[in-house]
Amino acid sequence: MNTLNAAMLRAALAVHDRGRRLATALRERDDRGSGVVETIIIVAGFAGLAFVVYMAVSSKVHGWIGKIPGASGP
């Protein structure tokens, strides 16, 4: 599971980095509406990071719940 979490984290960071590079490239072009594009990229990047954190935390919580005696039923 740690390998999966690490892979998901790397993928999310790669997407975030790509978004920052794209935002920089758009800023250099001085296009109208690039602020909207940058905002969408930033929001998508943070949503990806939030998903990675959620997956990491949820697996830990499910592991802890599984260790509770009687947590899975009678």
C-alpha positions in Angstrom: 0.0 0.0 0.0 2.9 2.4 0.7 4.1 1.9 -2.9 0.7 2.8 -4.2 0.5 5.9 -2.0 4.0 6.9 -3.1 3.1 6.5 -6.7 -0.1 8.5 -6.3 1.8 11.2 -4.5 4.4 11.4 -7.3 1.7 11.6 -9.9 -0.1 14.4 -8.0 3.1 16.3 -7.6 3.9 15.9 -11.3 0.5 17.2 -12.3 0.9 20.1 -9.9 4.4 20.9 -11.3 3.1 20.7 -14.9 0.3 23.0 -13.9 2.7 25.6 -12.5 4.8 25.4 -15.6 1.8 25.8 -17.8 0.6 28.8 -15.7 4.1 30.4 -16.1 4.0 29.8 -19.8 0.5 31.4 -20.1 1.6 34.3 -17.9 4.5 35.0 -20.3 2.1 35.0 -23.3 0.0 37.8 -21.7 -3.3 36.4 -23.0 -6.6 37.7 -21.8 -8.3 35.2 -19.5 -5.1 33.5 -18.4 -6.0 34.3 -14.8 -9.0 32.0 -15.1 -6.9 29.3 -16.6 -4.3 29.7 -13.8 -7.0 29.5 -11.2 -8.4 26.3 -12.7 -5.0 24.7 -12.8 -4.3 25.7 -9.2 -7.6 24.3 -8.0 -7.1 21.1 -10.0 -3.7 20.7 -8.5 -4.9 21.2 -4.9 -7.8 18.8 -5.6 -5.3 16.2 -6.7 -3.2 16.7 -3.6 -6.2 16.5 -1.4 -7.2 13.2 -3.0 -3.7 11.8 -2.4 -3.8 12.9 1.3 -7.3 11.4 1.6 -6.2 8.1 0.2 -3.2 7.9 2.5 -5.2 8.8 5.6 -8.2 6.6 4.8 -5.9 3.5 4.5 -4.4 4.3 7.9 -7.9 4.8 9.5 -9.2 1.5 7.9 -6.1 -0.3 9.3 -6.7 1.1 12.8 -10.4 0.2 12.6 -9.5 -3.3 11.5 -7.4 -3.8 14.7 -10.3 -3.0 17.0 -11.8 -6.2 18.3 -15.3 -6.8 17.1 -15.1 -3.9 14.6 -16.0 -6.1 11.7 -19.1 -7.5 13.3 -20.1 -10.3 15.7 
